């Protein structure tokens, strides 16, 4: 109802002709929708195509598959074509075999009638068909449920640790007064300018010395504290009333009680935003897990998707289908928590 009322509003009032700015706004919004959701729609539809359909040129948006028919006397189903015969008639024939540029074809209704048709005089008969085996086969043959469990474990545990460590650091930088506070805050923010590739080798050496390679903890622990999370939570905690904290101290509340029972509940909007960011970061992380995980049983989903890309061939139908599967959890999290994003970011001052 709200969307229809918004679309019904016009610059010159209801019942008036559309102003050119209204038309321009609608075109701009429609273009934005196409640019944002067009690739997602193509991904979902292509995930139901067969490997051969994905390699067709020109490509098609809908998942088409060639029709196959059962012909008497043939052990397997035969592909159906629409063939143009020498007398100019067009008939639907099943192809028995192809020899060079000539296809041997039969009438499915009367297999005794055989025809020899040039391959450029026929076109396949196709219909919309969903290749659901693109989803079922990887889940059954490639242990994708195990990879899904690894990704969920890494994402959930890493997000909880990130929320705890970042909130404690933000609490110290926002509430306490100590020498070097501004320098510590600048140092935390300054780490945002350090590319991940620069610290990749030192962190890998530390993880190796600790014996954490080929362990999911090697993916979880190195990125537990994030400067973005510390800055986001600190900015939000600065808006909390100081009198509330002082009153709790006067009531003999410990610093841990103030942090856990007062500050944390009031910081829930910012924590929800950080949780969404952390889930997206950890779920889509590829480079670091690729460096520290070499055993198949500890692969995350992103690393497992890379297994479909070989040196000579890429299994695009499996790759696209499993990519859709990996998008579903993040999309669900975003749908349920998206109302916290504008509230949390607006209160923290992030842009």
N, C-alpha and C positions, 0 to 999 in steps of 0.2 A: 504494500500500500504506500509505504514511504517512497519507494523507487518510482511508482507510477505518478505520485504527486509531484516529485521532483522533475520528472520528464515532462509533466504537463505545464510547468511554470514557463512563462515567456517574458521576455524583456518588456514588451508593451502591455502586459497584463493578459488575463484569460480572454479568449475569443478574438484576440487580435492576430494579424498575420505574423509569421515568424520573422524576427529581425535577422539580418545577416550574421550578427554575432552569435545568435542562438544556433544557427546552422553550422557555423564554424566550430562552436563548442561541441555539438553533437558529433561532427566529423572527427574532431580531435580525440574525443573520448572513445569513439568506435575504433579509431586507428590504434589507440593505446591498448584496448581490449584485444585486438587482433595480434599486436606485437607481443603482448604478455602471454596470452593463452593459446595463440596459434601453434607455437612450437610444442607446447604440452599436449595439445590435441593431436598433432602429427605423431608425437611419441607414442601416445596411447593407441592410436589406430594402427601404427606401424608395428607395434608389439604383437598384433594378431595376424601379421602377414607371414607367409612362408619365406624361407631363405631365397627362393627363386623370385618371388614377387618383390622382394626388397631390392633386387638387382635389376629390375625392369627399367627400361628407359623408353619413353618418358614415364616418370613415376606417377602413381595414382594415390589419392588421399585415402580412399576406402580400401579395406583388405579384400581384394579379389582373389579367387582361386579358380583354376580351370576345372570345368565339369568333367567328371569321369563316369563312364557308363559300363554296365555289364553286357558283354557280347557273348552269345552262345558259342561254345567251342574255344573260348579264350580263357586261360587260367587266371588272368588278372584283369582288373578294370582297365579300360582303354580311354585315353584322352579324347574329348569330343571337339571337333573343329567345324567351322562353317566354311565349306569349300565351294569354289566356283568351278563348275565343270566346263569342258570344251564347248558344249552346246549353249552355254550362257546361263544355265540354271544354277541356283544356289541351294545346296543341301547340307544338312548336318550329318557329318560322317565321323566315324571313329578311326583313329590312326592305329594300324597294326604295327607297322615298322616304318623307318625312314632310311632310305638308301641314297646318300648324296643329296641331290636337290629334288628328289622325287619321294613322295610319301605314298605308301600303300595303305589304302583306306577301305573301309567296309561300311555298309549301311547297318546300324545297330538293329533295326527292325527286321532286316533280311540279310544276314551275314554272307549269303551266297553271292550277293552283288559286290564285286570288288572294283575299286577304282584306283588309278594312278594319277596323282595330282601334284603339280609343282608346289613347292613349299611357299612360294610367293603368291599363290592363288588360294591360300587358306588362312583363316585367322581363328584363334582359339575361342571357344564359347566359355565365358566366365560368369561367375556369380559371386555375390558377396558371401564370404565364408570366414569364420573366426578360427584361426589356428590356435586353439586352446592348449595344444601340446607344448607350445612355447613356454607356458607357465608350469605345466605339470611335469614335464620331463626333467628340467633342471632341479626341481624340488625333490624328485625321486632319485636321480642319477648322480647329482653333484653335491649332495649333502648341504644344500642351501639353507635348510633349517638350522644346521649347526652354525653356519656363518651368520645367520640372522640372530641366533642366541648370542654369539660373540659380540656383534654390533650393539645389541640391546644392553648387554652387560657393561660394555665399555662406556656407552653413552650415559646410562643411568648412574653408575658409580662415579664416573668422572664429573658429571654434572653436580652430584651431591657434594663431592669433595671441593669442586670449584666454588659452589655457593658458600660452603663453610669457610674456606681459607680466604676468599676474597672479601667476605663480609667481615671477618675478624680484622683483616688489614684495613679495610675501609673504616671500621669502627675506631681503630686506633688513630688514623689520620684525621678523622672528623671530630672526635670527641676530646681527645687528649691534647694537652699543650706541652710541648717539649722542645728543647733546642734541636735545630735541624729538621723541623717538621716540614717546612717548605721545600728544603732540599730533597728530603725523602719523597715528597709528593712529585716533584719535578723528575726525580730519578725513575719513579714508577712510570710516569707518563712518557719519559724519554725512551723507554724500552720499546715503545710502539714504533719507533723509527728504525729499529734493528730488524732486518729481514730474517725470516726463519732459516733460510739457507745458510746464513753465516754461522748460526749456533748449532746447525744440524750435526756436524762432525763432533764438536766437544760434548754435546749431550749424548750422542751415540757412544762415545768412549766411556762416559760415566755409567750409562746403562749397562754396557758390556762388563765393566769392572764389578758392578753389583750383581752380575749374573741374571739379569732380568730379560735378556733377549729370548725371543720365542715365548714370551709370556704376555698376557693381556695387561698386566700391571706396567709393562714397559710402554704401553700406549697411554695408560691412564695418568701415571704420576708426573711425567715431565711437563705436561701442560695444565697441571692442577691450578696454578695461580696465573691469572691473566691480567695484564695492566688495564685492559678495557673494562673488565669486571670491577676491579678495584676503583677505578675512576668513576664508573657509573654509580656504584653504591655509595662512594664517598660524597658525591654531589647530592645524592638524595638524602643522606644522613645529615648533611649540613642544614637542611630545611627543617629538621626536627627541633622542637622547642627545647632549649637548654634547661629551662626551669623544670621540665619533667624529669630529666636525668638528675639534677641537683636534689629534687624532692625525693627521688628514690634513694640517693646516697644518705640523705638525712634520716630516712627510715631504715637505715642499716642494711640496705641491699648491697650485696657484693657486686663487683664489676661483671662477673659472669651472669648473675641474675639480671642486671640491667641490660646487658647485651642480649641475653636469650629471651627474656620475658617482656621487655619493653621495646628495645630497638628493632629486633628482628620482626615482630608482628607489624610494627609500623612501616617496615621497609618492604612489605610483601609485594607491592606493585613493581618496585625496582628489581626484586629478586625474581619475579616472574619474567621480566624482560631478559635478565641475565640467563635464566634457565632456558628460554627460547634460543638465545644466541648460542649458548653452550651446547644444546642438543644439536643444532645445525652444524656447529663447528666439528663436534666429535663424530656425528653420524656421517658427514661427508669427508672426513679426513682421509687422505690417501698417501701422501708422501712419507710421513713419519711411520705409519704402520707398515708400509712397503719396505722401509729400511730395517725395522727391528723384528718383523715377523717373516720367517721363511718356511715354517711348517704349515701344512695345509690345515691341520685341525684347529689352528688358532687364527686363521684368516678371518678378517671382517668382510662385510659385504662388498665394500669398495675394492678390496684386494681380490676377492673372488670374481668380481666382474672382469677384472683384468685378465683372468685365466681364459676367457673366451676369445681373446685376441692373440692369435698365433703369428708366426713369422710369414706363413704362406696363406693363411685363411683366417677370416674373422667370422664367427658365428653370430651374425647380426640379429637374427631372430631371437636367440636366447639372450643376447646382450640387452636388447631393447626391452624384452619382457621383464627381466630381472631389474632393470633400471626403474621400471614402473613400480615394482615391488619395493625398492629402496626408497622411492618417493612417498609412499603411502604413510609411513609413520610420521615423517616430518610434517607432511601436509595436515595430518590429524592434530598434531601438537599445535601447529600454527592456528588452526581453525578454533580450537578450544581456548587458546591463550592469547589470541590476537587483540582482544579488548584491553589487555594490560600494556600493550606496546606503546600506544599513544600516551596513556597516563604515565607510565614509567619514564619514558624518554622525555616527555614534556616537563616532568618534575626534576629530572637530573640535569637538564640543560644541554644534553647531547644533541648533535646535529648530524 
